[in-house]
């Protein structure tokens, strides 16, 4: 695809665009590390639910539907990473890749990975590294989307985590040690500059006691702490050494060469003092508090060996369970938070046991009881996620909930994210386009200062020129100053227009035919100049 193409603009006029050479083509990495080009869109660029920008024709992020936005919402940027769970690439709306949006649904920054769902971005969020804000996500391919004998939702070989700075430049990559696959569920950065990940390793075992094969294979999740400076593993904890295989609610496969997804670990949290780890395992319905020093499980909430009695009003499933197939367990003052999927697993324990919900639990360690810290947050209408999801406690006490992958009527997938007040009032509610989903959704403050220059495009129609200006990832641009002139060396200011969304359209009667724009920040400071375009 050319870097500039007139058929991307709805109106018919002569159309030209110019931007930084380095920014003219979306750049990413294949899971193995080789440069990748985006696949051709094959006419899908005009699908409903897709953003199209004259100044950034290589970027077509999906659009989010703003269903509710009320006073009291945080209004911080929203972090999602859309993809489609189906193996049919035609169901994808837009492109896969990490996406930052504002509270009104406008893109702030987008890094396209694939036009046809070939690569996915998972667990996109903002973190802090060496005291500075960074972006992190996993990128690669997931089983179930691409053919594989691995359990659906498993990371295929070659996937890895990346770390980008505020200038949207990659500064680190987190790979798995030999013999492991980097799981896509979690990357947790520490103040010391290390990274916790989940890495899976196939283990051969006699699985006949569980109804499986004598020469079976199961996936053993390891929690690894890796030094970002050296790439070496500095801490390791494996689940099979501490949690019996019999604790699972996942049926064992009886077909050869199909690994048993016994645990499906899906989140890691570090206690405030750094001495304990909180690990969630989807397929045991258990959340485990682990001594980092000894590796021993200090306590367990949920699952067959839960050490806490749940309120009867919360119990929805067997073994006194108040949540099933949960995700995203986090420490909170007095207890934990989690996202309760409610159950959409395989028979005989598949559920669903109830709609998905965000739970905040207080834990009493003297009498080993759990209680609600606040009423559960439900979506309206109720959602029944078959996977994924998260619960984020915001600094102001609000909860930001990503609802994962919901299978609605007729098997049509949908994905939502919602912000709630401490009292449970819906302050903001969004849905993704088509059947696009996002593993998690977050709300964070973010300041982006792109290292690439702004992009500009210009077109002529009915004696007027429209100049389009955008700067992928800039959060500090408040306005655009337009310059025009008869030659490249004679450009003079024409007008200043306030920034509107990702791309600002500026109409002028100045004949040019050469134009460029200046990104203007607070206090009328010039942030950066675009290249020059001829209309």
C-alpha positions as CSV (number, residue, x, y, z in Angstrom):
1,X,0.0,0.0,0.0
2,X,1.3,3.4,-0.9
3,X,2.0,5.9,1.9
4,X,-0.6,8.3,0.5
5,X,-3.7,7.3,-1.4
6,X,-6.6,9.5,-2.5
7,X,-9.3,6.8,-2.1
8,X,-9.0,7.1,1.7
9,X,-10.8,10.5,1.5
10,X,-14.6,10.5,1.2
11,X,-14.7,13.8,-0.8
12,X,-13.3,13.8,-4.3
13,X,-10.4,16.2,-4.7
14,X,-6.7,16.2,-5.5
15,X,-5.1,14.8,-2.4
16,X,-1.5,14.9,-1.2
17,X,0.1,14.0,2.1
18,X,3.5,14.3,3.7
19,X,4.9,13.1,7.0
20,X,8.1,11.9,8.4
21,X,9.8,9.2,6.3
22,X,10.2,7.0,9.3
23,X,6.6,7.4,10.2
24,X,5.2,6.8,6.7
25,X,4.9,3.1,7.3
26,X,3.7,1.2,10.3
27,X,6.6,-0.6,11.9
28,X,6.4,-3.5,14.2
29,X,8.2,-6.8,14.9
30,X,7.2,-10.3,14.1
31,X,7.1,-12.6,17.1
32,X,10.5,-13.9,16.0
33,X,12.0,-10.3,15.9
34,X,12.1,-9.8,12.1
35,X,10.5,-6.6,10.7
36,X,7.0,-7.0,9.5
37,X,4.9,-5.2,6.9
38,X,1.2,-4.7,7.4
39,X,-0.9,-6.9,5.1
40,X,-3.0,-5.2,2.4
41,X,-6.5,-4.2,3.5
42,X,-8.2,-5.5,0.4
43,X,-11.0,-2.8,0.5
44,X,-11.7,-3.3,4.2
45,X,-10.7,0.3,4.9
46,X,-14.3,1.5,4.5
47,X,-15.8,-0.9,7.0
48,X,-18.1,0.7,9.5
49,X,-16.5,1.1,12.9
50,X,-13.1,2.0,11.5
51,X,-11.3,5.3,11.8
52,X,-9.8,6.7,8.6
53,X,-7.4,9.6,8.5
54,X,-6.2,11.6,5.5
55,X,-2.9,12.5,7.2
56,X,-2.3,8.9,8.6
57,X,-3.6,6.5,5.9
58,X,-1.8,3.5,7.3
59,X,-3.7,3.6,10.6
60,X,-7.2,2.3,10.8
61,X,-8.0,1.6,14.5
62,X,-11.5,0.4,15.3
63,X,-13.9,2.8,16.8
64,X,-15.3,2.5,20.3
65,X,-18.9,3.3,21.0
66,X,-19.4,5.8,23.8
67,X,-22.6,4.5,25.5
68,X,-22.4,6.6,28.7
69,X,-20.2,9.5,29.8
70,X,-21.3,11.3,33.0
71,X,-19.7,13.8,35.4
72,X,-17.4,12.1,37.8
73,X,-15.7,9.9,35.2
74,X,-11.9,10.0,35.4
75,X,-11.6,11.3,31.8
76,X,-8.0,9.9,31.7
77,X,-6.9,8.1,28.5
78,X,-8.2,4.6,28.0
79,X,-5.9,1.7,27.1
80,X,-7.2,-1.2,25.0
81,X,-5.7,-3.6,22.4
82,X,-8.4,-4.8,20.0
83,X,-8.3,-8.1,18.2
84,X,-10.9,-10.7,17.2
85,X,-11.0,-14.1,18.9
86,X,-12.2,-15.9,15.8
87,X,-10.0,-17.7,13.3
88,X,-11.9,-15.8,10.6
89,X,-9.8,-12.7,9.8
90,X,-12.8,-11.1,8.0
91,X,-14.5,-10.4,11.4
92,X,-11.8,-8.1,12.6
93,X,-12.8,-4.4,12.5
94,X,-9.9,-2.2,11.8
95,X,-6.4,-3.4,12.8
96,X,-5.0,-5.1,15.8
97,X,-2.6,-3.2,18.0
98,X,-2.2,-1.2,21.2
99,X,-4.6,1.8,21.2
100,X,-4.9,4.8,23.5
101,X,-8.2,6.7,23.4
102,X,-9.5,9.7,25.1
103,X,-12.7,9.5,27.2
104,X,-14.8,10.6,24.1
105,X,-13.4,7.6,22.1
106,X,-11.0,9.6,19.9
107,X,-7.7,7.9,19.2
108,X,-4.6,9.4,20.9
109,X,-2.0,6.8,19.8
110,X,-2.3,3.7,17.8
111,X,0.4,1.2,16.8
112,X,-1.0,-1.2,14.1
113,X,0.3,-4.8,14.2
114,X,-2.0,-6.5,11.7
115,X,-4.8,-5.8,9.2
116,X,-6.1,-9.4,9.3
117,X,-5.7,-10.5,12.9
118,X,-2.4,-12.3,12.2
119,X,-0.8,-10.8,15.3
120,X,-2.4,-9.7,18.5
121,X,-1.5,-7.2,21.2
122,X,-2.4,-8.3,24.8
123,X,-2.2,-6.7,28.2
124,X,-1.6,-3.1,27.0
125,X,-1.1,-0.7,29.9
126,X,0.9,2.1,31.3
127,X,3.5,1.4,34.0
128,X,6.5,3.0,35.6
129,X,10.1,2.0,34.9
130,X,13.1,3.7,36.6
131,X,10.7,6.4,37.8
132,X,9.4,7.2,34.3
133,X,6.1,6.3,32.6
134,X,6.2,3.6,30.0
135,X,3.9,1.5,27.8
136,X,4.0,-2.3,27.9
137,X,2.2,-5.0,26.0
138,X,2.6,-8.6,24.7
139,X,2.6,-9.2,21.0
140,X,2.5,-12.4,19.1
141,X,-0.1,-15.0,18.1
142,X,-2.7,-16.8,20.2
143,X,-3.8,-20.4,19.7
144,X,-7.4,-20.6,18.6
145,X,-6.9,-17.8,16.2
146,X,-4.1,-19.6,14.5
147,X,-4.1,-23.5,14.2
148,X,-2.4,-25.2,17.1
149,X,-2.7,-28.2,19.4
150,X,-2.2,-25.9,22.4
151,X,-5.2,-25.0,24.5
152,X,-7.2,-22.1,23.2
153,X,-5.8,-18.8,24.5
154,X,-2.3,-20.1,24.8
155,X,0.6,-18.0,23.5
156,X,2.3,-19.5,20.5
157,X,6.1,-19.6,20.4
158,X,7.8,-16.3,19.5
159,X,5.4,-14.0,21.5
160,X,7.1,-11.6,23.8
161,X,6.5,-8.4,25.8
162,X,7.8,-5.0,24.8
163,X,8.4,-1.8,26.7
164,X,8.0,1.6,25.0
165,X,8.9,5.0,26.5
166,X,6.9,8.3,26.4
167,X,8.4,9.0,22.9
168,X,6.9,5.7,21.6
169,X,10.3,4.1,21.1
170,X,11.0,0.5,22.2
171,X,13.4,0.4,25.0
172,X,13.2,-3.2,26.1
173,X,11.9,-6.6,25.1
174,X,11.1,-9.5,27.5
175,X,11.7,-13.0,26.1
176,X,11.2,-16.4,27.7
177,X,14.1,-18.6,28.7
178,X,14.8,-21.6,26.5
179,X,12.1,-24.3,26.8
180,X,9.4,-21.8,27.9
181,X,6.8,-19.7,26.1
182,X,6.1,-16.2,27.3
183,X,2.5,-16.2,28.5
184,X,0.5,-13.2,27.3
185,X,-1.4,-12.5,30.5
186,X,0.9,-10.4,32.6
187,X,4.0,-8.2,32.6
188,X,4.6,-6.6,36.0
189,X,7.5,-4.1,36.2
190,X,9.2,-3.5,39.6
191,X,10.8,-0.3,41.0
192,X,14.1,-2.0,40.7
193,X,13.8,-2.4,36.9
194,X,12.9,-6.1,36.8
195,X,9.9,-7.7,35.2
196,X,7.6,-10.5,36.5
197,X,6.0,-12.7,33.8
198,X,4.2,-16.0,33.5
199,X,6.0,-18.5,31.3
200,X,4.7,-21.9,30.5
201,X,6.6,-25.2,30.1
202,X,5.2,-28.5,28.8
203,X,5.7,-31.4,31.3
204,X,5.3,-35.1,30.4
205,X,3.4,-37.1,33.0
206,X,1.2,-40.1,33.6
207,X,-2.3,-38.5,33.6
208,X,-4.3,-41.7,33.9
209,X,-5.2,-40.8,37.6
210,X,-7.1,-37.8,36.2
211,X,-8.7,-39.6,33.2
212,X,-5.9,-38.8,30.7
213,X,-3.2,-40.6,28.9
214,X,-0.3,-42.5,30.4
215,X,2.0,-40.4,28.3
216,X,0.2,-37.2,28.6
217,X,1.4,-33.6,28.7
218,X,0.3,-30.7,30.9
219,X,1.3,-27.0,30.9
220,X,3.1,-25.9,34.0
221,X,3.1,-22.1,34.6
222,X,6.2,-20.5,36.1
223,X,6.3,-17.1,37.7
224,X,9.6,-15.6,36.6
225,X,11.3,-12.4,37.6
226,X,13.7,-11.3,34.9
227,X,16.3,-8.5,35.0
228,X,15.7,-6.1,32.2
229,X,19.3,-5.1,32.3
230,X,20.7,-8.6,31.8
231,X,17.8,-10.7,30.6
232,X,18.6,-13.3,33.3
233,X,16.0,-15.0,35.5
234,X,16.5,-13.9,39.1
235,X,13.4,-15.6,40.6
236,X,11.3,-18.6,39.7
237,X,8.2,-20.2,41.2
238,X,6.3,-23.0,39.5
239,X,2.7,-23.8,40.1
240,X,2.7,-27.6,39.7
241,X,5.2,-27.9,42.6
242,X,2.7,-26.2,45.0
243,X,-0.8,-26.8,43.6
244,X,-2.0,-30.4,42.9
245,X,-3.2,-31.2,39.4
246,X,-6.4,-32.5,41.0
247,X,-7.4,-29.0,42.0
248,X,-8.3,-28.1,38.4
249,X,-11.8,-27.7,37.0
250,X,-10.4,-28.2,33.5
251,X,-11.1,-31.7,31.9
252,X,-8.0,-33.6,30.9
253,X,-7.6,-34.1,27.1
254,X,-7.7,-37.7,25.9
255,X,-6.2,-37.0,22.4
256,X,-2.5,-37.3,22.0
257,X,-0.3,-34.2,21.7
258,X,-2.9,-32.0,23.3
259,X,-1.4,-30.4,26.5
260,X,-3.7,-30.2,29.5
261,X,-4.3,-26.6,30.6
262,X,-4.4,-27.5,34.3
263,X,-3.9,-24.1,35.8
264,X,-4.0,-21.2,33.2
265,X,-2.3,-18.7,35.5
266,X,-3.4,-15.2,34.4
267,X,-2.2,-12.5,36.8
268,X,0.6,-11.6,39.1
269,X,0.5,-8.9,41.8
270,X,3.3,-7.8,44.2
271,X,2.5,-6.9,47.8
272,X,3.4,-3.3,48.8
273,X,6.5,-4.5,50.7
274,X,7.6,-6.9,47.9
275,X,7.6,-10.0,50.1
276,X,4.5,-11.7,48.7
277,X,3.1,-12.5,45.3
278,X,-0.6,-12.9,44.4
279,X,-1.2,-15.3,41.6
280,X,-4.6,-16.1,39.9
281,X,-5.2,-19.4,38.2
282,X,-8.3,-19.4,36.0
283,X,-8.8,-23.2,35.8
284,X,-8.5,-23.9,39.5
285,X,-10.7,-20.9,40.4
286,X,-8.0,-20.2,43.0
287,X,-6.1,-17.1,44.0
288,X,-2.8,-17.8,45.8
289,X,-0.7,-15.6,48.2
290,X,2.9,-16.8,47.9
291,X,5.9,-16.1,50.1
292,X,8.5,-14.8,47.8
293,X,11.3,-16.0,50.1
294,X,10.1,-19.6,50.7
295,X,7.8,-20.1,47.7
296,X,5.1,-21.5,50.0
297,X,1.5,-20.7,49.6
298,X,0.5,-18.6,52.6
299,X,-3.2,-18.6,51.9
300,X,-5.7,-19.3,49.1
301,X,-9.0,-17.8,48.2
302,X,-11.3,-19.7,45.9
303,X,-11.1,-23.1,44.4
304,X,-11.3,-26.6,46.0
305,X,-8.8,-25.7,48.8
306,X,-10.0,-22.2,49.6
307,X,-9.1,-21.2,53.2
308,X,-11.8,-18.5,53.3
309,X,-15.6,-19.0,53.8
310,X,-17.6,-16.9,51.4
311,X,-20.9,-15.2,52.3
312,X,-23.8,-17.3,51.3
313,X,-25.1,-14.5,49.2
314,X,-22.0,-14.6,47.0
315,X,-21.8,-18.4,46.5
316,X,-22.7,-19.3,43.0
317,X,-20.9,-22.5,42.2
318,X,-19.7,-25.9,43.6
319,X,-17.3,-26.1,46.5
320,X,-18.7,-23.0,48.0
321,X,-17.2,-20.9,45.2
322,X,-18.1,-17.2,44.8
323,X,-16.2,-16.8,41.6
324,X,-15.2,-19.0,38.7
325,X,-12.6,-18.7,35.9
326,X,-11.5,-15.4,37.5
327,X,-8.9,-12.9,36.2
328,X,-6.8,-10.0,37.5
329,X,-6.4,-10.6,41.2
330,X,-4.9,-7.6,43.0
331,X,-4.1,-6.6,46.5
332,X,-6.3,-3.9,48.0
333,X,-6.4,-2.4,51.5
334,X,-7.9,-5.1,53.7
335,X,-8.2,-7.7,50.9
336,X,-8.2,-8.3,47.2
337,X,-10.0,-7.3,44.0
338,X,-10.7,-9.6,41.1
339,X,-12.8,-10.0,37.9
340,X,-15.3,-12.8,38.2
341,X,-16.0,-14.3,34.8
342,X,-18.9,-16.3,36.2
343,X,-18.0,-19.4,34.2
344,X,-17.9,-20.3,30.5
345,X,-15.6,-23.2,30.7
346,X,-15.7,-26.8,29.3
347,X,-18.1,-29.4,30.7
348,X,-18.7,-30.8,33.3
349,X,-17.9,-27.6,35.2
350,X,-18.5,-25.1,32.5
351,X,-21.3,-23.0,33.9
352,X,-22.1,-20.2,33.5
353,X,-22.7,-19.7,37.2
354,X,-23.8,-16.1,36.8
355,X,-23.0,-12.9,35.0
356,X,-19.5,-11.4,35.1
357,X,-18.8,-9.0,37.9
358,X,-16.1,-7.0,39.6
359,X,-15.5,-8.0,43.2
360,X,-13.7,-6.3,46.0
361,X,-13.3,-8.6,49.0
362,X,-12.2,-8.0,52.6
363,X,-10.3,-10.9,54.1
364,X,-10.5,-11.7,57.8
365,X,-7.4,-13.8,58.6
366,X,-8.5,-14.6,62.2
367,X,-11.7,-16.4,61.4
368,X,-10.9,-17.1,57.7
369,X,-13.9,-15.4,56.2
370,X,-14.4,-13.2,53.2
371,X,-16.8,-10.3,52.9
372,X,-17.8,-7.7,50.4
373,X,-15.9,-4.5,50.7
374,X,-18.5,-2.9,48.3
375,X,-21.4,-4.3,46.3
376,X,-20.3,-6.2,43.1
377,X,-20.2,-4.2,39.9
378,X,-22.4,-5.7,37.2
379,X,-22.9,-4.6,33.6
380,X,-26.4,-3.6,32.4
381,X,-27.3,-5.6,30.4
382,X,-25.6,-8.5,32.1
383,X,-22.6,-10.0,30.4
384,X,-21.4,-13.6,30.5
385,X,-17.7,-13.5,29.5
386,X,-16.1,-16.7,28.3
387,X,-12.6,-15.4,29.0
388,X,-10.5,-12.4,29.9
389,X,-11.4,-9.2,31.8
390,X,-10.0,-7.0,34.6
391,X,-10.9,-4.8,37.6
392,X,-8.8,-1.7,38.1
393,X,-9.2,0.4,41.3
394,X,-8.6,4.0,40.4
395,X,-6.9,6.5,42.7
396,X,-10.2,8.4,43.3
397,X,-11.9,5.2,44.4
398,X,-13.7,4.5,41.1
399,X,-13.5,1.1,39.5
400,X,-12.6,0.6,35.8
401,X,-13.8,-2.7,34.6
402,X,-12.8,-4.5,31.3
403,X,-15.5,-7.1,30.6
404,X,-13.3,-9.4,28.4
405,X,-15.0,-11.5,25.8
406,X,-18.8,-11.8,26.2
407,X,-20.7,-14.4,24.2
408,X,-24.1,-13.0,23.6
409,X,-27.1,-14.4,21.9
410,X,-26.3,-16.3,18.7
411,X,-22.7,-16.7,19.8
412,X,-21.8,-13.1,18.7
413,X,-18.8,-11.8,20.7
414,X,-18.8,-8.4,22.2
415,X,-16.5,-6.4,24.5
416,X,-17.2,-3.6,26.9
417,X,-15.4,-1.5,29.5
418,X,-17.1,0.5,32.2
419,X,-16.2,3.0,35.0
420,X,-18.1,2.9,38.2
421,X,-18.3,5.2,41.2
422,X,-17.6,3.8,44.7
423,X,-21.3,3.4,45.1
424,X,-21.7,1.4,41.9
425,X,-23.1,4.2,39.6
426,X,-22.1,3.9,36.0
427,X,-20.0,6.9,35.1
428,X,-18.8,5.8,31.7
429,X,-19.5,2.8,29.5
430,X,-18.0,1.8,26.1
431,X,-18.3,-1.0,23.6
432,X,-15.8,-2.0,20.9
433,X,-16.7,-2.1,17.2
434,X,-18.1,-5.3,15.7
435,X,-16.8,-8.5,17.4
436,X,-13.5,-6.9,18.4
437,X,-12.4,-7.6,22.0
438,X,-9.7,-6.4,24.4
439,X,-8.1,-8.7,27.0
440,X,-8.0,-5.9,29.5
441,X,-9.0,-2.2,29.6
442,X,-7.4,0.4,31.7
443,X,-7.7,4.1,32.6
444,X,-4.4,5.9,33.2
445,X,-3.0,9.5,33.1
446,X,-0.5,9.6,30.2
447,X,1.7,12.2,28.6
448,X,2.9,11.3,25.1
449,X,5.7,13.1,23.3
450,X,6.3,11.4,19.9
451,X,9.8,11.2,18.5
452,X,8.3,11.3,15.0
453,X,7.2,14.6,13.5
454,X,3.5,15.5,12.9
455,X,1.8,14.3,9.7
456,X,0.1,16.5,7.2
457,X,-2.1,16.1,4.1
458,X,-3.7,18.6,1.8
459,X,-6.4,18.4,-0.9
460,X,-8.1,21.0,-3.2
461,X,-11.8,21.2,-3.9
462,X,-14.0,24.1,-5.1
463,X,-11.2,26.6,-4.9
464,X,-10.4,25.8,-1.3
465,X,-7.7,23.8,0.3
466,X,-8.3,21.5,3.3
467,X,-5.2,20.7,5.2
468,X,-5.3,17.7,7.6
469,X,-3.0,17.6,10.6
470,X,-2.3,14.8,13.1
471,X,0.5,13.8,15.4
472,X,0.2,10.1,16.5
473,X,0.6,9.9,20.3
474,X,0.8,13.6,21.2
475,X,-1.2,14.5,24.3
476,X,0.2,18.0,24.6
477,X,-0.9,19.5,21.2
478,X,-3.8,22.0,21.8
479,X,-3.8,23.8,18.4
480,X,-2.3,23.8,14.9
481,X,-0.7,26.7,13.1
482,X,-1.0,26.6,9.4
483,X,1.7,28.0,7.1
484,X,1.4,28.5,3.4
485,X,3.3,29.9,0.5
486,X,4.1,29.8,-3.2
487,X,7.4,28.0,-2.6
488,X,8.8,25.7,0.0
489,X,11.0,28.5,1.3
490,X,8.3,31.2,1.5
491,X,5.8,29.7,4.0
492,X,4.1,32.2,6.2
493,X,1.5,31.8,9.0
494,X,-2.1,31.8,7.7
495,X,-4.2,30.9,10.7
496,X,-4.3,28.8,13.9
497,X,-7.0,26.2,14.5
498,X,-7.8,24.3,17.8
499,X,-7.0,20.6,17.8
500,X,-10.0,18.5,17.2
501,X,-9.6,14.8,17.9
502,X,-6.8,12.7,16.3
503,X,-7.0,14.6,13.1
504,X,-7.8,18.3,12.6
505,X,-9.2,19.5,9.2
506,X,-8.2,23.1,8.4
507,X,-9.8,24.9,5.5
508,X,-8.2,27.9,3.9
509,X,-8.6,30.0,0.8
510,X,-4.8,30.6,0.6
511,X,-3.7,29.2,-2.7
512,X,-0.4,27.9,-1.4
513,X,0.3,25.5,-3.1
514,X,2.8,24.6,-0.3
515,X,1.7,24.0,3.3
516,X,2.9,22.7,6.6
517,X,1.6,22.8,10.2
518,X,3.1,23.5,13.6
519,X,1.9,21.7,16.6
520,X,1.1,24.2,19.4
521,X,1.1,23.4,23.1
522,X,0.0,25.2,26.2
523,X,1.2,28.8,26.4
524,X,1.4,28.9,22.6
525,X,4.7,27.0,22.6
526,X,5.6,25.5,19.3
527,X,6.1,21.8,19.9
528,X,7.1,20.5,16.5
529,X,6.8,21.2,12.8
530,X,5.5,18.8,10.2
531,X,7.0,18.2,6.8
532,X,5.9,20.3,3.8
533,X,3.1,19.2,1.4
534,X,2.1,20.5,-1.9
535,X,-1.6,20.6,-2.7
